[in-house]
Amino acid sequence: MAFDPRTTSVEALAYLGDSVLEVYVRRHLLESGLTRSIDLNREAQRYVTARAQFAAMEKLEPQLTEEERQIFRSGKNPGHLRPPSGVPIETYRVATGMEVLFGRLYLDGQKERLDELFLLAYGEQPTRL
């Protein structure tokens, strides 16, 4: 049976999307000249926390295609989500939706769109994977 990204579970897409976003961020930070792990880890928090992803999605959502909005909404609405302590559930849902979107776009081979969305979300030049 052939693999079909359209039938991949929301949980699996979020899992992958978290990694995709992490690679974009890490590569961006290395290219910015940071080399010490303490600095890299501190700066990464500007991108990969639920709150940072929530803020990024506020910029991204108006720029999404209808298909991308549907993917984002599917990731935003699973019932099993349990946010970390101190993170509002809606913030966590939006962050998860972003991860699902990034995971799906990655599986669909849409690297240029991922580059564009990273730039739109964080206002910085993306790095190519």
C-alpha positions as CSV (number, residue, x, y, z in Angstrom):
1,M,0.0,0.0,0.0
2,A,1.4,3.4,-1.0
3,F,1.9,6.1,1.6
4,D,-0.6,9.0,1.3
5,P,0.0,12.2,3.4
6,R,-3.7,13.1,3.1
7,T,-4.6,10.1,5.3
8,T,-1.8,10.6,7.9
9,S,-3.2,11.2,11.4
10,V,-3.3,14.6,12.9
11,E,-1.1,13.4,15.7
12,A,1.5,12.1,13.3
13,L,1.5,15.3,11.2
14,A,2.0,17.4,14.4
15,Y,4.8,15.1,15.4
16,L,6.5,15.6,12.1
17,G,5.7,19.2,11.8
18,D,7.3,20.0,15.1
19,S,10.5,18.5,13.7
20,V,10.3,20.3,10.4
21,L,9.8,23.6,12.2
22,E,12.7,22.8,14.6
23,V,15.0,22.1,11.6
24,Y,14.1,25.5,10.0
25,V,14.7,27.3,13.2
26,R,18.0,25.5,14.0
27,R,19.4,26.1,10.6
28,H,18.3,29.7,10.6
29,L,20.0,30.2,14.0
30,L,23.3,28.6,12.8
31,E,23.2,30.7,9.7
32,S,22.8,33.8,11.8
33,G,26.2,33.1,13.3
34,L,25.3,31.6,16.7
35,T,27.5,28.7,17.7
36,R,27.2,28.1,21.4
37,S,24.5,25.7,22.4
38,I,23.3,27.9,25.3
39,D,22.7,30.7,22.9
40,L,21.1,28.5,20.2
41,N,18.7,27.0,22.7
42,R,17.8,30.4,24.2
43,E,17.1,31.9,20.8
44,A,15.2,28.8,19.6
45,Q,12.6,29.6,22.2
46,R,11.6,32.7,20.2
47,Y,10.3,30.3,17.5
48,V,9.2,26.9,18.9
49,T,7.2,27.5,22.1
50,A,3.4,27.3,21.9
51,R,3.2,31.0,22.5
52,A,5.7,31.8,19.7
53,Q,3.9,29.5,17.3
54,F,0.6,31.1,18.3
55,A,2.0,34.6,17.4
56,A,3.4,33.2,14.2
57,M,0.1,31.8,13.1
58,E,-1.6,35.2,13.7
59,K,0.6,36.5,10.9
60,L,0.3,33.4,8.7
61,E,-3.4,32.6,8.9
62,P,-4.6,35.4,6.6
63,Q,-2.0,34.3,4.0
64,L,-3.0,30.6,3.9
65,T,-4.8,29.1,1.0
66,E,-8.2,27.5,1.6
67,E,-6.6,24.0,1.6
68,E,-3.9,25.1,4.1
69,R,-6.6,26.6,6.3
70,Q,-8.4,23.3,6.4
71,I,-5.2,21.5,7.3
72,F,-4.5,24.0,10.0
73,R,-8.0,23.7,11.4
74,S,-7.8,19.9,11.4
75,G,-4.7,20.2,13.6
76,K,-6.1,22.8,15.8
77,N,-9.2,20.8,16.8
78,P,-8.2,17.3,18.0
79,G,-9.9,16.5,21.3
80,H,-6.9,14.9,23.0
81,L,-4.7,18.0,23.5
82,R,-3.3,18.6,27.0
83,P,-1.3,21.8,27.1
84,P,1.8,22.2,29.3
85,S,1.2,23.9,32.6
86,G,0.6,27.6,32.1
87,V,-0.2,27.5,28.4
88,P,-3.8,28.3,27.5
89,I,-5.6,25.6,25.6
90,E,-6.3,27.8,22.6
91,T,-2.7,28.8,22.4
92,Y,-1.7,25.2,22.4
93,R,-4.3,24.3,19.8
94,V,-3.1,26.9,17.4
95,A,0.5,25.8,17.9
96,T,-0.5,22.2,17.1
97,G,-2.4,23.4,14.0
98,M,0.8,25.1,12.8
99,E,2.8,21.9,13.3
100,V,0.2,19.9,11.4
101,L,0.4,22.4,8.6
102,F,4.2,22.2,8.4
103,G,4.1,18.5,8.6
104,R,1.7,18.1,5.8
105,L,3.4,20.6,3.5
106,Y,6.7,18.8,4.1
107,L,5.1,15.4,3.2
108,D,3.5,17.0,0.1
109,G,7.0,18.1,-1.0
110,Q,6.1,21.8,-0.8
111,K,9.5,23.1,0.3
112,E,9.1,26.5,-1.4
113,R,5.8,27.1,0.4
114,L,7.4,26.1,3.7
115,D,10.2,28.6,3.0
116,E,7.6,31.3,2.3
117,L,5.5,30.5,5.4
118,F,8.6,30.6,7.7
119,L,9.4,34.0,6.3
120,L,5.8,35.2,6.7
121,A,5.6,33.8,10.2
122,Y,8.9,35.1,11.6
123,G,9.7,38.0,9.3
124,E,13.1,36.6,8.6
125,Q,14.8,35.0,5.6
126,P,14.1,31.3,5.6
127,T,16.7,28.6,5.0
128,R,16.2,26.0,2.4
129,L,16.1,22.4,3.6
